[in-house]
Amino acid sequence: MNTTIQNQSFVRRNQSNQTLLLSALYSIIPFGILFNLTQITVYLRKKFTKSTMSIYYIAISTNNILVLTTVCLRFIAAIKIYDYEENTYIGCKLASFCIRVVFNACTWLNFLLTLDRLVFILYPNRFKFFQSKINVIKLIILMYTLLFCLNSPSFFFDFSIVQINSSNSTELSYICTASQQLTITRESMAHPYRNLH
């Protein structure tokens, strides 16, 4: 009796989760991509390209599109309608790496934008570095390079197949695994950089 109630509760929660994932996949994510493309178009206009701010906003919008795309792939993997398995040999290495890089880059791009504005307001004539578009682009490339290096241990993750035996059936599940040392190394490398700002 108790297991029947738990199973019904699980089925109901799973159906609610699937409905939310589908609605987000077809409504929120496309609007997010569309609005970020609109922002890129606006900041590519001649009026805005005179300052370095347009470079930051274009980089933030481009990164947001990458975030929404990776989230979309995660949603597709979680929705049972589509036959898409995220935890494959390449998926365990590449998906984890890309997700960590673009999610961390969101925070750091906003930090660089804020730092640029702070320097511009407090020291308008002293720091010429931030006034050059080339230097801003180099700074953004340096940030991504650091994020690539810090998240490179993701390439050493592997996938394995786990057999789950339930009362009525046997199910195979694909999971990404790594050694405990590798997981600790990846987190210890990324955590201080993530919390610096």
N, C-alpha and C positions, 0 to 999 in steps of 0.2 A: 504494500500500500504506500509506504513512505517513498520507495524508489520510483513508483509511478508518478507521484506528485513532483518529485525532483526532476524526473525526465520531462514532464509536461512544462515545468518552469524553465528548464533549459531550452526546450524547443521554442517556447514563446519568446525568451530573451534572444535566442539566435535569429528568429524571424524578425524581431524588432531591429536587431543589429544589421541584418541584411537590407532591410528597408531603408534605414538611415544611410548606409553605405551607398546604396543605389541612388538615393536622392541627392547626396553630396556629389557623387560621381557625375551625374548628369545636370546638376544645377550650379552648385557653388564653385566647383573647380573650373568649368568653362568660363563663368563670369570673371573669376579671378584672373585667368589667362587673358581674357579680352581686355579687362581694365588695365592690366600691366602693359599689354601691347599699346593701348591708347596712351599711357603715360610715356612710353618710349617714343612714340610718334610726336607727342607734344614737346618733349625735351630735345628732340632732334631738329626742331625748328630753329632758324637762324637767330631769332630773338633770344633763345636760351643757350645756344652753344657758345656764347661769348664768355660765360663764366665757367669755372670748374665744377660748379654745382650740378650741371647737367650730366657730367660724367658719373658722379655718384648716384644720381637718381636713375640713370640708364642701367648702371651696374646692379643697383638694388632691384629694379624691375625685372631685369634678365634673370637674376638669381631667384627671384620670387616665382618666375615661370618654371625654372628648373625644380624648385621645391614642389610646386603644384603638380608637375609631371611625375616626380618620384612618389608623391602621395597618391596620385591617381593609380600608379602601378601597384602600390601597396593595397589600395582599395580593391583593385581588380583581383589581386591574389586572394583577398579575404572573402570576396563574393563567390558564392558557390555556383553561380550561373555560368561563369566563364571557366574554361579549362586552362588555367594559367598557374604554373607553379613557380614561386619566387625562389624557393630554396633548392637551387640546382648548383652544379659545380661552379659555373660562372656567376650565378645570382648571389651566392654566398659571399663571393669576393667583391664583385663589382657593385651590387645593390647596396651593401652595407657601406662601402667606401663612398659612393656617390651621395647617399643619404646623409652621412655624417658630414661630408664636406659642404654641401649646399645648406644644410641646416645651421652649421656653425658660421658659415659665411654671412647669413642673414644678420646675425648679431654684430659681426665684425665690420660689415659694410656700414651699418648704422653708427657704430662707434667711430669709424673713420670720418663719416659725414659730420658727426657732432664735434669731433676733434678739429676738423677743418674750420667749422664755424666758430669754435671757441678761439682758435688762433687768429682768425680773421677779425674777430671783435676785440679781443684783448691786445693783440700786437699786429695791427694792420700793416705796418711798414717794416717790421723786423724779420719775419719769416717769409721769404720769397719762395721757398720750396713749394708751399701749398698753392701758390698762385700760378704755377705752370701746369698746363694740362698734361704734358708728357710725364711730369713727376707724379701727378695724381694717378695716371694709368700705371706707372711703375709701382706705386704703392699698392694699388689693388692687385696687380700681378704678384707682388711679393707676398701679400696676404694669402692669396690662393695657393702659392707655392708652399708656404708654411703649413697651411691646412692639408695639402696633399701629403707632405712629409709626416705630419703628426697622425694622419689617419691611414698611412701606408700599412700598418700591421693587419688591416682588414684583408689584405691580399693573401694572408696566410691562413685564413679561415677555410674550412672544408665542409662538405655536407655529408650526412649519413642518413641511412634509412632505419627508422625505428618501427618495430612491430608492436602495435597496441592491441592487446587482447581484452575485449569486453565480454560481457556475459553471453551475447548472441553472435558476435562476429569478430573477425580479425581485420584490423585496418593498418595500412602502412602509412607512416608519416615521415616527411622529409624535414630535417632540421639542420641548421648551420651549427657547426661545433668548432672549437679551438681548444688548445691546451690552456690550462689555468694560468700559466706564466704569460702566454701571449695576450690573454684577455686583460690581465693586470697591467702588462706593459702598455697596451693600447690605451687603457683608461688613465694610467698615470702620466702618459705623454700628453694626452688631450686635455685632461682636467685642469691643470694650471693655466694653460693657454685659454681655455674656455672661461675661466673665472678671473682672468686678468683685468678685464674691463669691469 
